[in-house]
């Protein structure tokens, strides 16, 4: 059974499940909203339905109930003992089921068929100056792709709400398929004199992306498979995922919704952090050398903190332990590049930074997140342009965002519209509560 057919079978079951949940338990309370939550960025509020993944503060992300190590064990790989194929994770996120290698191979071929990018997309990107940030160029490319939206056409022709998921599925798979071509075009335009490398349809999603960027090392292809898989989804409350969900709730198509998500991902408090980490690590090397001692590193960390800056790659809005995405990247480095000087520096930071942040007393989570490691791995294999890293994050995040968007449409989730209040309202409410 192919992916679309399996979805068509699953959707009626999940529609009934949601209907029963709302009918039987619609008035059940999930917790209390505090003033801290209202003025603190809605931190900690339970307020979104997001089926594809769940983030636990202690154990980290689970994709459809599976941890990252479990995904590495059960999802099909390009070769025995290798990293999971992103196509397999896409299947898992959409269906909740682990696919066979045959199903994953068939999905790879389908994505290749869908991956042709119209020429006007490249012209739109070329209209921007080379000084434009890679994420600006990437978002422009996505917006240029939007003219092919099947959902927009179907909606304008009066499509039944019960079938909204079908053109959303088409748009989502087309978008996921086309993004590596757009992203690699931007990389080659910016850093390789515009010498574009054509797709190789014999390769899987991650390996083909690596090749189009210009990296044929089998280890780099393995890294790209791992990178895309672990960056794909991180439940619905992060900026890019929530933005896509919010925009899509207005029945904006997947291109518009994902373009909005990319603009959130481009912020330094979200996806741009992986750029900032490598730049900061290189600043350590520039000032102190590659053979920096633990004491020198402590001094540099304190210097960074006392200047009013943060140590990029440490801390997380939800997690309270080391990010499992950091851990699996560390394991990859120990296996493939244990002697890399920057990896050894990252390892020293892992020993030095958490105690300092704990001593500082202001950080709820002093442990490294996913961004603390990814840049060093990419840098090792020759992808050294830190400004481009967030584009890789964006390609990866499309898999999770689009998977959930298909389910948003299938379940008929409504327009998102939380209630806002003023400071006057809050002050008056608190006075009444205290009386």
N, C-alpha and C positions, 0 to 999 in steps of 0.2 A: 504494500500500500504506500502511495507517495504521500508527501507532506500535506498537500492541500486536501486530499481525500481523508487523511487521518484527522485533520482539523474539522472538516465538515461532519465527521462522526462524533467528535468530542464536544463541539460547541453546544448542541441541544442539551446535552447532559449538564454542562456547566451553567447554561441559562436557567435551567430548572433548579439547580443547586442554589444559585444566587437569589432566585425568586422566593424559594422556601426560606432562605436565611433572612431575607427582608420581612417576609410575612410572619415568621415565628419569633424573630428576635430583633426586629427593627427598633424597638424602644430600649433595648439593653444598653446600659451605660458602659463606656470603655474607660472612663477616668474623669478627672476633674481638670478644667482649664484654669491655670493660675495667671496672675498678672505678669510674672516672669516670662511665661511662655508667650504671651501676647506681645510684649515689648522685646523679647529675645529671639526674634526670628522664627517663632512657632516651634522652637527646639523642644523635642520630646512629645509633641502632640501626635496622637494617633488619629490620622485624618485622611488617609489615602488607601485605596484598594490597589495592590500591585502584586500580581500573581506570580511573576516570573522569578523573583528572588526575594529573600528575606535576610536582613542584617541583624545579627545578634551582637550586643556590645562585648560579650566575652569570647564567643567562638568565631565571629566574623561572618562572611557571606555564605549563604547556601543558595545554589541555583536549583529551583524546584526540589528543595529538600536535600540536595547533595552538596557536601563541602568541596572545596577545591581539590584536596587530595583524593576524595572519592571520584570526582570528575576525571582526574588524571588516571585513575585506575579503570574506570568503566567506559569512558567515551572512546570511540574509535580513534586510532592514531595513524599517521602516515606509515609508520613501521613499528614493530614490536618494541614496547618500552619507551616509545616516543611521547611527545606532548600531544594533548588532545587536539583534534581538528576543529576549528571554529564552526564549521558546518554542523558538526555533531552537537555542539552547544546550542546552536540555533534551533535544531530539531528538538532538543530537550526543553528549551525555554518555551517553545510554542506548544508542545504536546504533553510535557511532563513525563515523557518516556525516553529511555535510552535507545538510540537508534542502532541498527546493525551497520557494519561497514558498507554493505551494499547500498543501504538507504542513504548513507552519507555520500558515497561516491556518486549516486544518482543526483543528489542535491547539488553537489559540486558542478556537475555537468549542466544542471538547470541554471545555476547562477552564471555560468559562462555564457549561456545562450542569452541571458537577460542583460549582459554587461556592456552592450554597445552604447557608447556615449555620443549624443548628437554633436556635430561640429560647433553649433552655436554656443555650447557650454564652454568649450575651449576659447572661443572668441571673447566671451564675456570675461573670462579670467585674464586673457591677454590685454584686455582694455585697462586693467589695473596696473599701476606702476610697480616695478620690482620691489620697491620699498614697502609695499603693503604687507602687513603681517600675514604669514601663511594661513592663519585662521580666518582672516578677512577674505582671502582668496578662496578658501574652502567653502565658506558660507555662500559666497557669490556663486560658486559652482553649483551648490545644492539648489539655490534659488533659480538658477538657469535651467536645471533639470525639471523644475516644477511644472513647466509648460506641458509635460507629457503625462500629468497626473490622471490616472484612470478614475480615481475617486471623484475628482472635481467634475469630470465629464459625466459620470454616472449620476451624481447628485443633481446636476443641472437638467438631466433627462428624466428626473422623477423616480429615482431608485427607491424601492421599499426599504424602510429602516432595518428590517430583518436581514437584509442582504448587504448592509453597509460594510460588513467585514470582508466581503469578497473583493471589491476593487481596492480596499485598504491592504489586503494581502498582496495583490498584484503590485501596487505602488511600493510596498515595504520591501518585497523581495527584489524588485527592480533597483530600488535605492541602495540596498545592501550590496547588490552585485556591482553597481556602477561606482560606488565610492572609492574603491582602491584605484581605479583608473584616474578619477579626478584628483585624488590625493597624490598619486605618484607623478601625475603631470605637473602639479604645483611644485613638487620637490625637484624634479628635473629642470623645470623652468627657472627656479630660483638658484639652484646650486650646481647644475650640470650643463649650463649653456643651452638649455632647451632641448637637449638630445633625449628624446622620448624613447623608452624601451617598450615594444609591443607586448601584449599579454601572451602568455603561454597556456593554452587551454588544456594542456596535459597535466598541469599542476593544480594542487588544491588551493583554496582561498588564501591561506597564509603564505604559502610558498610562492604563489603567483604575485602577491603583493610585494613580497621581498624582492622578487626578480625585477618587477617593474620599477622599483625604487633604485635598483642597480646592484643588488646584493645576492650572489648565487651560492654563497657559503652554506652548506647544509645545516650548520649550527645556527646561522642567522635565520634560516627558514624555520627551524625548530623554535627559535626565540619568537618569531613573529606569530607562529601558531599559539604559543603560550600567551604572548602579550595580548592578542586579540581576544582570546578566551577569557582571561582573568579581568580584563577591563570592560567586558561587554555589559555588565549590569551590576548595580549596587543598591537594590531596592528603589522605591519611588520617591524618597524624600530629598535626594541630592538635587542640586540646582538644575543640571541638565535634564535629568529624568522627569523631575516635577514640572519643569518648563514645558517639555514636550507634552506631558499629560494635560497640563492646563490649556495650552494652545489647541491641542487636539479636541478638548472637550467642547470647543466652539464649532466643531466639525471642520476645522481646517485640515487639509490633507496631510499625509505623512511628510511631504517635502517641506511644507510651511512649518510644520510642528518640529521637525528635526533641525531645520535651519535655526529656529528660535533656540532650541536646545544647545546648538553649537555656540551661539552667542553667549549663553551662560557658561558653557565649558571654557570659553576663552578668558574667563576672569581669573586673576591670580589666586583667589581663595578656592578655586575649583581646579579645572584641568590644566591651567597654565602653571600650576605648581610643579609639574614634572620638568618643565623648562627651567624654573627657578632653582631646583635642586642641583642639577648638573652645573649651572653657572656658579652657584655658591661653592660647590665642591672644587671646581676649578680655581676659584678665588683662594681657597685654602692652599692648594698646591702652588699657585703663583706666589703667595706670600711666604709659605713655610716649606715648600718643597715636598716631593713625594714621600720621603722617608720621615715624615713628621712623627714625633713621639706623642704618647698619650697626654703628657703634661702640656706640650705645645698646643695640642688639639683642644684641650680643656680651656686654655687661655683664649684661643680663637673663638670658641663657642661663647664664652662669657663676653668677649668683645662684641660679638654680634648681638647678643641679648641686651647688653648695656647701651648699645647704640639705638635701641628702640625697635630693632628688627626681630623677626622670628627665625628659628632654625628651620629652613624649608624641608618638608618631608617628614616632620614629626608632629604628632597630634592628629586627632580626628574628631569630627562632630558627633559620632556615635560610638565608635570602637573604644574600648578601655584596655585592650591588650594589643600586642604586636599584630599588625594586619596580616592575615594568612596570605594575601597577595604579595606582601613583602617576603614572607618566608619561602614561598615556592620559587620566587626569583632568586633568592639567596641560594637555595638548593641547586638551581640551574647554574648559577655562577660557580659554586663549589665543584660542580661536575665538569663544566666546560671552560672556565677561565679563572681557576683558583689563584693564579699568580699575577693577575691584572692589578697594577698599582692602585687604580681608582677603586676597584672592588675591595682591596685590602683596606683602603681608607674608609670606605663605607662600613666595613666590619668594625673598624676602630670606633667610628661614630656610634655604632650600635652599643658599644660598651661605655662610651663617654657621655653621650647626650642624655639618655634617660635619667641617670642620677642627678645631673645638673638641673634638668627641668623639674624633677621631684623636689630638689632643694629650693628651687625658685618658689614653689608652692602655689603657683597660679594656673598650672596646667593640669586638667583632669586626666589627660592621656599623654604620658611622656614617651610613648612608644612609636616606632616608625610606621608610616603608612605606605601604600603602594608606590607613591612617587619617590620615596627615598631610595629606590633601587633601580627603577626602569631605565633612567637616563644613562647610568653607568654601563648597563648591559648593551644598550644601543651604541653607545660611544665605542665600546670595545670592538664591535664588528664594523666600525667605520661610519656609522650614522651619527656624526658628531655635531650636527647643526641643531642646537637646543631649541631654537625658535620654532622648529618644525614639530617637536615632539607632541604637542597638543593635537595636531592633525591626526597622528596615529591613534591617540585616545578617542578622537571623534569617530574615526572609522570603526573602531571596536565598539563604542557605545551604541552605534546604530543597531547592532544585533539585539541588545536588550530593549532599547526604546521601541523599536519597530515591532518586536514580539509582543510587548505589552499593548501597544497601540491597536494591534489586530484584535486582541482580547477586549480592549475598551469598546471597540465597535461591536464585537460579537455579543458582549454582555449588555450593550446599550447604556453604558455609564453616562450620567448626565453632565450638563454644564457645571463646571466647578465655580462656586461663588461663595467663598467664606465671608462672614460678617466682619466688618472693620468698625472700630470705635475710636473716639478722640481721647486725648489725655484728660480733658474735662470729665468725660464719661467715666473713665477709669477712676479718677479721684473721687467723684461722687459715689460711685459704686462701692469703693473701699470704705468711705465714710459711713455709708448705710450698713455695710457688713459689720463694721466695728461697733455700731450703736447698740 
